[in-house]
């Protein structure tokens, strides 16, 4: 069974931007890094792009490669692809967990989300997020308030909640298209030899 990022916890951030990450998260990072081996430090990618993004989103190497593969399916030069390339690939930071199980967050990343003395970690299955604890509490409270007072609005596309990742194509759609292509090739392969020659 694939390991996932689950749970939440709060950790101290020192003056150099060093912060410990949950031990269970480190296991997932190790499993998601093709180059990791016993005794090595796992690599990851931290995405900080997006004007409305209030948190840092941390990907395993394999998860990041999957997202970039989806971006590559979009037509080159389109606004959608350019935006995703800038926000996901361009505005990201490749790093690794150190020997003590800590991440070192550069000042520009800490400033982007207002991170100071504490960091809130939230597991979200294939990624984990790092928040300013106060910002997370406010965002969480606002979401639940919206759900209680305006459930129909909560389920609609809200410009204030726009996330660039919503522009990615649905992997299921890609699999269905690939499946249809495979079925068509299979049909051609089964086509009677005489019919194939008659078309030439």
Helices and strands as residue ranges (DSSP letters): E 8-12, E 18-20, H 23-31, E 43-47, E 56-60, H 61-72, H 79-84, I 85-90, E 92-96, E 102-104, H 107-113, E 118-124, E 127-131, H 133-149, H 151-155, G 159-161, G 164-167, H 171-190, H 193-198
